[in-house]
């Protein structure tokens, strides 16, 4: 009898537990939250729930006996009270995926998300983005070689699980983007002011980009990225289409993109360890151009190679044929525009598969040959070479020509001189060792000036960092780069006004030394076309050393704050050493 009594007790307990689960499940379905996370809802736009599986009839019957959900406390003054979820009939003829009449959950009122405090109330807690497995890791820049498929595969799988077919899935489109808000304070010596002018402190958006990425077919991808932080009109950044699985070539990309160059240039600007790429990159690497590129990776994923052919001609908005930097108009024109070639090869000497690259050793190098577009030896359209790097930080008007009155000026200037072509070489070395990492590159450009000797411009940098909170930076095999982005072990967030913090995010300290020599003492006077008194003057040749100390703080995988102290020490051929300091900061979000 005692044995039977225990059975009856367990039986009654099981029935009670089942009843509670039915109530919780039904209430959660009505409130739009997963079972076990029942909560009052703030006002939000109406949302159809017909795509979700209907609750069990028995659970609905129990839930109909529940009291209505209480209004949300703390509604904005003057706004109607936030109503709980109300079950309303769908329009006539509407059906769910299973063929049953559709149901609609309506929330009132609709709140302006720009009003302080309304964003959390406006955002839909049932967004399907929370089911996207791709959001569990760091965001990948689709412009990096090989990353487009990685970002879209999760979206394809999600559509398939929702009942879509291959025909329904393609073509696909997804929105991505980021913004970088920078602030800079400058401290100059008197000699620096006399050479560069009084550099003004400032705050502004360094980059604000929106990007559409997607796949047209299983083998054809594309991206269209525009930058809205430049003056005048949106600027073309990475705009290309590509076809993968091509025999011999691998993946072929056509459009405007970062040409195969340095490790620094192929590191995404979203995920830089410092506020800007290195000084020698800005002085020597051709960077983004319109062209065609093929890239691939070996079967053992240890080798990566890329090569391209691109155009070098007149860029709208410049006063001469541009050979370095971005072609932000996405256009190269001229009867005798240059045709150029770029290549890059990398190899993993060691890669720890178990930790997915937490320990690795990388080597690589590349070569580029660029014909310079233009015609004649004088005037606006003459074939010329000019290098004018910024001091690893910029705030101001990007269309201002790197003069002091428009913001951060060029720290050194080779001057504009007549040349036919140039050759560019670089070597690279990088390593991950747990939470520590480093990378370094040596670069050299040989410019073939008209009727004179070659002009050599060397440069190099070394950078290293350490994650204080234990994370490590990523390594992207198909791009052959360290990707300075992490998913913090714990996100940074607060528990309320009087409850402290729940996590501190990820923290990193980093250091970089950069050097470039643009003294160019063997330029023939007849070939030097620029002659501006300044400040800053052009030409303004010299050797520049810069050191940067950085502190990086990731709030989460979407948000980071960066602080840089940059010590720039240019040694000008005309006036000597003219040091100055930059204290820069950045707030960045991406999606």
For each residue, the residues with C-beta under 8 A, 3 or more apart:
1: 4 5
2: 5 6
3: 6 7
4: 1 7 8
5: 1 2 8 9
6: 2 3 9 10
7: 3 4 10 11
8: 4 5 11 12
9: 5 6 12 13
10: 6 7 13 14
11: 7 8 14 15
12: 8 9 15 16
13: 9 10 16 17
14: 10 11 17 18
15: 11 12 18 19
16: 12 13 19 20
17: 13 14 20 21
18: 14 15 21 22
19: 15 16 22 23 62
20: 16 17 23 24
21: 17 18 24 25 35
22: 18 19 25 26 56 58 59 62 63
23: 19 20 26 27 59 62 63 66
24: 20 21 27 28 35 36 38
25: 21 22 28 29 35 55 56 59
26: 22 23 29 30 55 56 59 60 62 63 66
27: 23 24 30 31 38 63 66
28: 24 25 31 32 33 34 35 36 37 38
29: 25 26 32 49 52 55 59 60 63
30: 26 27 63 85 87 105
31: 27 28 38 39 40 41 69 85
32: 28 29 41 47 49 85 105 125 126
33: 28 37 38 39 125 126
34: 28 37
35: 21 24 25 28 38
36: 24 28
37: 28 33 34
38: 24 27 28 31 33 35
39: 31 33
40: 31 69 70 71 72 84
41: 31 32 44 69 72 82 84 85 107 125
42: 72 82 107 120 121
43: 72 75 82 83 107 108 109 110 111 121 122
44: 41 47 107 110 111 121 122 123 124 125
45: 107 110 122 124
46: 104 105 106 107
47: 32 44 104 105 107 124 126
48: 51 90 102 104 105
49: 29 32 52 103 104 105 126
50: 90 94 95 96 97 102 103 104
51: 48 96 97 162
52: 29 49
53: 98
54: 96 98 100 103
55: 25 26 29 59 60 63
56: 22 25 26 59 60
57: 60 61
58: 22 61 62
59: 22 23 25 26 29 55 56 62 63
60: 26 29 55 56 57 63 64
61: 57 58 64 65
62: 19 22 23 26 58 59 65 66
63: 22 23 26 27 29 30 55 59 60 66
64: 60 61
65: 61 62
66: 23 26 27 62 63
67:
68: 84
69: 31 40 41 84 85
70: 40 84
71: 40 75 81 82 83 84
72: 40 41 42 43 75 82 121
73:
74:
75: 43 71 72 79 80 81 82
76: 79 111 115 117 118
77:
78:
79: 75 76 109 111
80: 75 108 109
81: 71 75
82: 41 42 43 71 72 75 107 108 109 121
83: 43 71 86 107 108
84: 40 41 68 69 70 71
85: 30 31 32 41 69 105 106 107
86: 83 105 106
87: 30 103 105
88: 103 104 105 106
89: 101 103 104
90: 48 50 94 101 102 103 104
91: 94
92:
93:
94: 50 90 91 101 102
95: 50 99 100 101 102
96: 50 51 54 99 100 101 102 103
97: 50 51 163
98: 53 54
99: 95 96
100: 54 95 96
101: 89 90 94 95 96
102: 48 50 90 94 95 96
103: 49 50 54 87 88 89 90 96
104: 46 47 48 49 50 88 89 90
105: 30 32 46 47 48 49 85 86 87 88
106: 46 85 86 88
107: 41 42 43 44 45 46 47 82 83 85
108: 43 80 82 83
109: 43 79 80 82
110: 43 44 45 122
111: 43 44 76 79 115 118 121 122
112: 115 118 122
113: 118 119 122 123
114: 118
115: 76 111 112 118
116:
117: 76 120 121
118: 76 111 112 113 114 115 121 122
119: 113 122 123
120: 42 117 123
121: 42 43 44 72 82 111 117 118
122: 43 44 45 110 111 112 113 118 119
123: 44 113 119 120 127
124: 44 45 47 127
125: 32 33 41 44
126: 32 33 47 49
127: 123 124 130
128: 131 132 158
129: 132 135
130: 127 135
131: 128 158
132: 128 129 135 154 155 158
133: 136 154 157
134: 137 150 151 153 154 155
135: 129 130 132 557
136: 133 487
137: 134 140 487 557
138: 474 483 485 486 487 557
139: 176 270 485 557 558 590 591
140: 137 144 147 150 151 476 483
141: 144 147 268 270 271
142: 147 148 151 176 211 213 223
143: 147 223 225 238 257 258 268
144: 140 141 147 266 268 476 478 479 481 483
145: 251 266 295 304 306 476 478 479
146: 149 150 251 295 297 476 477 478 479
147: 140 141 142 143 144 150 151 476 478 479
148: 142 151 152 213 215 221 223 242
149: 146 152 153 215 221 244
150: 134 140 146 147 153
151: 134 140 142 147 148 154 155 174 176 213
152: 148 149 155 156 172 174 213 214 215 221
153: 134 149 150 156 157
154: 132 133 134 151 157 158
155: 132 134 151 152 158 159 172 174
156: 152 153 159 160 169 172 215
157: 133 153 154 160 161
158: 128 131 132 154 155 161 162
159: 155 156 162 164 168 169
160: 156 157 163 164 169
161: 157 158
162: 51 158 159
163: 97 160
164: 159 160 168 169
165: 168 169
166: 169 170 218
167: 170
168: 159 164 165
169: 156 159 160 164 165 166 172
170: 166 167 215 216 217 218
171: 214 215 216 217
172: 152 155 156 169 214 215
173: 212 213 214
174: 151 152 155 212 213 214
175: 210 211 212 591
176: 139 142 151 210 211 212 213 590 591
177: 209 210 211 590 591
178: 207 208 209 270 588 589 590 591
179: 205 207 208 209 588 589 590
180: 205 206 207 208 586 587 588
181: 203 204 205 206 586 587 588
182: 203 204 205 206 275 393 394 395 584 585 586
183: 202 203 395 584 585 586
184: 201 202 203 393 395 408 582 583 584 585
185: 201 582 583 584
186: 199 200 201 580 581 582 583
187: 580 581 582 583
188: 192 193 196 198 199 580 581
189: 192 193 578 579 580
190: 193 194
191: 194 195 575 576 577 578
192: 188 189 195 196 570 578 579 580
193: 188 189 190 196 197 198
194: 190 191 535 575 578
195: 191 192 534 535 536 537 540 570 572 575 578
196: 188 192 193 199 404 409 411 534 535 536 578 580
197: 193 404 405 409 534 535 536
198: 188 193 404
199: 186 188 196 404 408 409 580
200: 186 396 404 407
201: 184 185 186
202: 183 184 395 396 407
203: 181 182 183 184 395
204: 181 182 229 395 396
205: 179 180 181 182 208 229
206: 180 181 182 229 275 394 395 586
207: 178 179 180 227 229 269
208: 178 179 180 205 227 228 229
209: 177 178 179 225 226 227 228 229 237
210: 175 176 177 225 226 228
211: 142 175 176 177 223 224 225 226 237 238
212: 173 174 175 176 223 224 225
213: 142 148 151 152 173 174 176 221 222 223
214: 152 171 172 173 174 221 222 223
215: 148 149 152 156 170 171 172 218 220 221 222
216: 170 171 220 221 222 241
217: 170 171 220
218: 166 170 215
219: 243 244 245
220: 215 216 217 241 242 243
221: 148 149 152 213 214 215 216 241 242 244
222: 213 214 215 216 240 241 242
223: 142 143 148 211 212 213 214 238 239 240
224: 211 212 239
225: 143 209 210 211 212 237 238 239
226: 209 210 211 234 235 236 237
227: 207 208 209 230 234 235 237 328
228: 208 209 210 234
229: 204 205 206 207 208 209 398
230: 227 233 234 235 328 398 399
231: 397 398 399 400
232: 317 399
233: 230
234: 226 227 228 230
235: 226 227 230 326 328 329
236: 226 239 256 327 328 329 330
237: 209 211 225 226 227 256 288 326 328
238: 143 211 223 225 255 256 257 258 288
239: 223 224 225 236 255 256 257 330
240: 222 223 253 254 255 256 257
241: 216 220 221 222 253 254 255
242: 148 220 221 222 251 252 253 254
243: 219 220 246 251 252
244: 149 219 221 250 251
245: 219 250 251
246: 243 249 250 251 252 294
247:
248:
249: 246 252 294 296
250: 244 245 246 294 295 296 297
251: 145 146 242 243 244 245 246 294 295 296
252: 242 243 246 249 292 293 294
253: 240 241 242 257 292 293 294 295
254: 240 241 242 291 292 293
255: 238 239 240 241 290
256: 236 237 238 239 240 288 289 290 291 327 330
257: 143 238 239 240 253 288 289 291 293
258: 143 238 261 265 266 287 288
259: 286 287 288 289 291 293 308 310 342 368
260: 266 293 295 306 307 308 342 343 344 366 368
261: 258 265 266 285 286 287 342 344 366 368 424 426
262: 265 266 281 285 366 426 428 441 443
263: 266 267 346 364 428 430 439 441 480 481 482
264: 267 277 278 281 285 441 461
265: 258 261 262 277 281 285 287
266: 144 145 258 260 261 262 263 344 479 480 481
267: 263 264 271 272 277 481 482 483 484
268: 141 143 144 271 272 483 485
269: 207 272 277
270: 139 141 178 485 588 590
271: 141 267 268 483 484 485
272: 267 268 269 275 276 277 484
273: 463 465 473 484 508 510 512 550 552
274: 277 392 463 510 512 548 550 562 564
275: 182 206 272 392 393 550 562 564 584 586
276: 272 282 390 392 393 394
277: 264 265 267 269 272 274 281 282 392
278: 264 281 282 392 441 461 463 512 514
279: 282 283 389 391 392 411 459 461 514 515 516 544 546
280: 283 284 285 389 441 443 459 460 461 514 515 516
281: 262 264 265 277 278 284 285 287 443 461
282: 276 277 278 279 285 324 325 389 390 392
283: 279 280 324 387 389 412 457 459 516 518
284: 280 281 324 387 424 443 444 445 457 459 516
285: 261 262 264 265 280 281 282 324 424 426 443
286: 259 261 289 310 312 323 324 340 342 368 370 424
287: 258 259 261 265 281 324 325 326
288: 237 238 256 257 258 259 325 326 327
289: 256 257 259 286 310 311 312 327 332 340
290: 255 256 310 311 327 330 331 332
291: 254 256 257 259 308 309 310 311 340
292: 252 253 254 308 309 310
293: 252 253 254 257 259 260 306 307 308 309 310
294: 246 249 250 251 252 253 306 307 308
295: 145 146 250 251 253 260 304 305 306 307 478
296: 249 250 251 304 305 306
297: 146 250 301 303 304 477 478
298: 301 302 303 304
299:
300: 303
301: 297 298 348 351 477
302: 298 347 348 351
303: 297 298 300 345 346 347 348
304: 145 295 296 297 298 344 345 346 347 477 478 479 480
305: 295 296 343 344 345 346
306: 145 260 293 294 295 296 343 344
307: 260 293 294 295 341 342 343 344
308: 259 260 291 292 293 294 341 342 343
309: 291 292 293 339 340 341
310: 259 286 289 290 291 292 293 339 340 341 342
311: 289 290 291 332 337 338 339 340 373
312: 286 289 321 322 323 332 337 338 339 340 370 371 372 373
313: 321 332 333 334 337 338 373 374
314: 318 320 321 322 332 333 334 337 373 374 381
315: 318 321 322 327 328 329 331 332
316: 329 331
317: 232 328 329 399
318: 314 315 321 322
319: 380
320: 314 374 380 381 382 384 386 416
321: 312 313 314 315 318 334 338 372 373 374 381 382 383 384
322: 312 314 315 318 325 327 386
323: 286 312 370 372 384 385 386 422
324: 282 283 284 285 286 287 386 387
325: 282 287 288 322
326: 235 237 287 288
327: 236 256 288 289 290 315 322 330 331 332
328: 227 230 235 236 237 315 317
329: 235 236 315 316 317
330: 236 239 256 290 327
331: 290 315 316 327
332: 289 290 311 312 313 314 315 327 337 373
333: 313 314 337
334: 313 314 321 337 373 374 375 381
335: 375
336: 373 374 375
337: 311 312 313 314 332 333 334 373 374
338: 311 312 313 321 370 371 372 373 374 421
339: 309 310 311 312 371
340: 286 289 291 309 310 311 312 368 369 370 371
341: 307 308 309 310 368 369 370
342: 259 260 261 286 307 308 310 366 367 368
343: 260 305 306 307 308 366 367 368
344: 260 261 266 304 305 306 307 364 365 366 480
345: 303 304 305 364 365 366
346: 263 303 304 305 362 363 364 428 480
347: 302 303 304 362 363 364
348: 301 302 303 351 360 361 362 477
349: 361 362 363
350: 359 360 361
351: 301 302 348 357 359 360 361 475
352: 355 356 357 358 359 360
353: 356
354:
355: 352 358 359
356: 352 353
357: 351 352 360 432 472 474 475
358: 352 355 432 434 472
359: 350 351 352 355 432 433 434
360: 348 350 351 352 357 431 432 475
361: 348 349 350 351 430 431
362: 346 347 348 349 428 429 430 431 439 475 480 482
363: 346 347 349 427 428 429
364: 263 344 345 346 347 427 428 480
365: 344 345 425 426 427 428
366: 260 261 262 342 343 344 345 425 426
367: 342 343 423 424 425
368: 259 260 261 286 340 341 342 343 423 424
369: 340 341 421 422 423 424
370: 286 312 323 338 340 341 421 422 423 424
371: 312 338 339 340 420 421
372: 312 321 323 338 383 384 385 419 420 421 422
373: 311 312 313 314 321 332 334 336 337 338 383
374: 313 314 320 321 334 336 337 338 381 382 383 384
375: 334 335 336 381 382 383
376: 379 381 382 383
377: 382 383 418 450 527
378: 382 529
379: 376 382
380: 319 320
381: 314 320 321 334 374 375 376
382: 320 321 374 375 376 377 378 379 418 529
383: 321 372 373 374 375 376 377 418 419 420 450
384: 320 321 323 372 374 416 417 418 419 529
385: 323 372 414 416 417 419 422 447 449
386: 320 322 323 324 413 414 415 416 417 530
387: 283 284 324 413 414 445 457 518
388: 402 410 412 413 414 538
389: 279 280 282 283 410 411 412 516 544
390: 276 282 393 394 402 408 409 410 411
391: 279 408 411 544 546 566 568 580 582
392: 274 275 276 277 278 279 282 512 514 546 548 564 566 568 582
393: 182 184 275 276 390 408 564 566 582 584
394: 182 206 276 390 398 407 408
395: 182 183 184 202 203 204 206 407 408 584
396: 200 202 204 400 406 407 408
397: 231 400 406 407
398: 229 230 231 394
399: 230 231 232 317 406
400: 231 396 397 403 405 406 407
401: 406
402: 388 390 406 407 408 409 410
403: 400 406 409 536
404: 196 197 198 199 200 407 409 535 536
405: 197 400
406: 396 397 399 400 401 402 403
407: 200 202 394 395 396 397 400 402 404
408: 184 199 390 391 393 394 395 396 402
409: 196 197 199 390 402 403 404 535 536
410: 388 389 390 402 413 536 540
411: 196 279 389 390 391 544 568 570
412: 283 388 389 516 518 540 541 542 544 570 572
413: 386 387 388 410 518 530 536 537 538 539 540 541
414: 385 386 387 388 417 457 518 520 539 541
415: 386 520 523 528 529 530 538 539 540 541
416: 320 384 385 386 528 529 530 538 539
417: 384 385 386 414 449 455 523 524 527 528 529 530 539
418: 377 382 383 384 449 450 527 529
419: 372 383 384 385 422 447 448 449 450 455 527
420: 371 372 383 448 449 450
421: 338 369 370 371 372 447 448
422: 323 369 370 372 385 419 445 446 447 448
423: 367 368 369 370 445 446 448
424: 261 284 285 286 367 368 369 370 443 444 445 446
425: 365 366 367 443 444
426: 261 262 285 365 366 441 442 443 444
427: 363 364 365 441 442
428: 262 263 346 362 363 364 365 439 440 441
429: 362 363 439 440 441
430: 263 361 362 437 438 439 440 482
431: 360 361 362 437 438 439
432: 357 358 359 360 436 437 472 473 475 482
433: 359 436 437
434: 358 359 472
435: 466 467 468 470 471 472
436: 432 433 464 465 466 467
437: 430 431 432 433 464 465 466 472 473 482
438: 430 431 462 463 464 465
439: 263 362 428 429 430 431 462 463 464 482
440: 428 429 430 460 461 462 463
441: 262 263 264 278 280 426 427 428 429 460 461
442: 426 427 458 459 460
443: 262 280 281 284 285 424 425 426 458 459 460
444: 284 424 425 426 456 457 458 459
445: 284 387 422 423 424 456 457 458
446: 422 423 424 454 455 456 457
447: 385 419 421 422 454 455 456 457
448: 419 420 421 422 423 454
449: 385 417 418 419 420 452 453 454 455 523 524 527
450: 377 383 418 419 420 524 527
451: 524 527
452: 449 522 523 524 527
453: 449 522
454: 446 447 448 449
455: 417 419 446 447 449 520 522 523
456: 444 445 446 447
457: 283 284 387 414 444 445 446 447 516 517 518 520
458: 442 443 444 445 516 517
459: 279 280 283 284 442 443 444 514 515 516 517
460: 280 440 441 442 443 514 515
461: 264 278 279 280 281 440 441 512 513 514 515
462: 438 439 440 512 513
463: 273 274 278 438 439 440 510 511 512 513
464: 436 437 438 439 510 511 512
465: 273 436 437 438 473 484 508 509 510 511 550 552
466: 435 436 437 508 509 510
467: 435 436 470 471 472 473 486 506 507 508
468: 435 507 508 509
469: 488 489 490 504 505 506 507
470: 435 467 489
471: 435 467 486 487 488 489 506 508
472: 357 358 432 434 435 437 467 486
473: 273 432 437 465 467 482 483 484 485 486
474: 138 357 482 483 485 486
475: 351 357 360 362 432 481 482 483
476: 140 144 145 146 147 479 480 481 483
477: 146 297 301 304 348 480
478: 144 145 146 147 295 297 304
479: 144 145 146 147 266 304 476 483
480: 263 266 304 344 346 362 364 476 477
481: 144 263 266 267 475 476
482: 263 267 362 430 432 437 439 473 474 475
483: 138 140 144 267 268 271 473 474 475 476 479
484: 267 271 272 273 465 473 552
485: 138 139 268 270 271 473 474 557
486: 138 467 471 472 473 474 506 554 557
487: 136 137 138 471 506 557
488: 469 471 491 492 503 505 506 554 555 556 557
489: 469 470 471 506
490: 469 502 503 504 505
491: 488 502 503 505 555 556
492: 488 501 503 504 505 553 554 555 556
493: 501 502 503 555
494: 499 500 501 502
495: 499 500 501 502
496: 499
497:
498:
499: 494 495 496
500: 494 495
501: 492 493 494 495 504
502: 490 491 493 494 495
503: 488 490 491 492 493
504: 469 490 492 501 507
505: 469 488 490 491 492 553 554 555 556
506: 467 469 471 486 487 488 489 553 554
507: 467 468 469 504 551 552 553 554
508: 273 465 466 467 468 471 550 551 552 553 554
509: 465 466 468 549 550 551 552
510: 273 274 463 464 465 466 548 549 550 551 552
511: 463 464 465 547 548 549 550
512: 273 274 278 392 461 462 463 464 546 547 548 550
513: 461 462 463 545 546 547 548
514: 278 279 280 392 459 460 461 544 545 546 547 548
515: 279 280 459 460 461 543 544 545 546
516: 279 280 283 284 389 412 457 458 459 543 544
517: 457 458 459 543
518: 283 387 412 413 414 457 541 542 543 544
519: 541 542 543 573
520: 414 415 455 457 523 541
521: 541 573
522: 452 453 455
523: 415 417 449 452 455 520 527 528
524: 417 449 450 451 452 527 528
525: 528
526:
527: 377 417 418 419 449 450 451 452 523 524
528: 415 416 417 523 524 525 531 539
529: 378 382 384 415 416 417 418
530: 386 413 415 416 417 538 539
531: 528 538
532: 537 538
533: 537
534: 195 196 197 537 538 540
535: 194 195 196 197 404 409
536: 195 196 197 403 404 409 410 413 540
537: 195 413 532 533 534 540 574
538: 388 413 415 416 530 531 532 534
539: 413 414 415 416 417 528 530
540: 195 410 412 413 415 534 536 537 572 574
541: 412 413 414 415 518 519 520 521 572 573 574
542: 412 518 519 570 571 572 573
543: 515 516 517 518 519 570 571
544: 279 389 391 411 412 514 515 516 518 568 569 570 571
545: 513 514 515 569 571
546: 279 391 392 512 513 514 515 566 567 568 569
547: 511 512 513 514 566 567
548: 274 392 510 511 512 513 514 564 565 566 567
549: 509 510 511 564 565
550: 273 274 275 465 508 509 510 511 512 562 563 564 565
551: 507 508 509 510 562 563
552: 273 465 484 507 508 509 510 560 561 562 563
553: 492 505 506 507 508 560 561 562
554: 486 488 492 505 506 507 508 557 559 560
555: 488 491 492 493 505 558 559 560 561
556: 488 491 492 505 559
557: 135 137 138 139 485 486 487 488 554
558: 139 555 589 590 591
559: 554 555 556 588 589
560: 552 553 554 555 586 587 588
561: 552 553 555 585 586 587 588
562: 274 275 550 551 552 553 585 586 588
563: 550 551 552 584 585
564: 274 275 392 393 548 549 550 582 583 584 585
565: 548 549 550 581 582 583 584
566: 391 392 393 546 547 548 581 582 583 584
567: 546 547 548 579 581
568: 391 392 411 544 546 579 580 581 582
569: 544 545 546 577 579
570: 192 195 411 412 542 543 544 577 578 579
571: 542 543 544 545 576 577 578
572: 195 412 540 541 542 575 576 577 578
573: 519 521 541 542
574: 537 540 541
575: 191 194 195 572 578
576: 191 571 572
577: 191 569 570 571 572
578: 189 191 192 194 195 196 570 571 572 575
579: 189 192 567 568 569 570
580: 186 187 188 189 192 196 199 391 568
581: 186 187 188 565 566 567 568
582: 184 185 186 187 391 392 393 564 565 566 568
583: 184 185 186 187 564 565 566
584: 182 183 184 185 275 393 395 563 564 565 566
585: 182 183 184 561 562 563 564
586: 180 181 182 183 206 275 560 561 562
587: 180 181 560 561
588: 178 179 180 181 270 559 560 561 562
589: 178 179 558 559
590: 139 176 177 178 179 270 558
591: 139 175 176 177 178 558
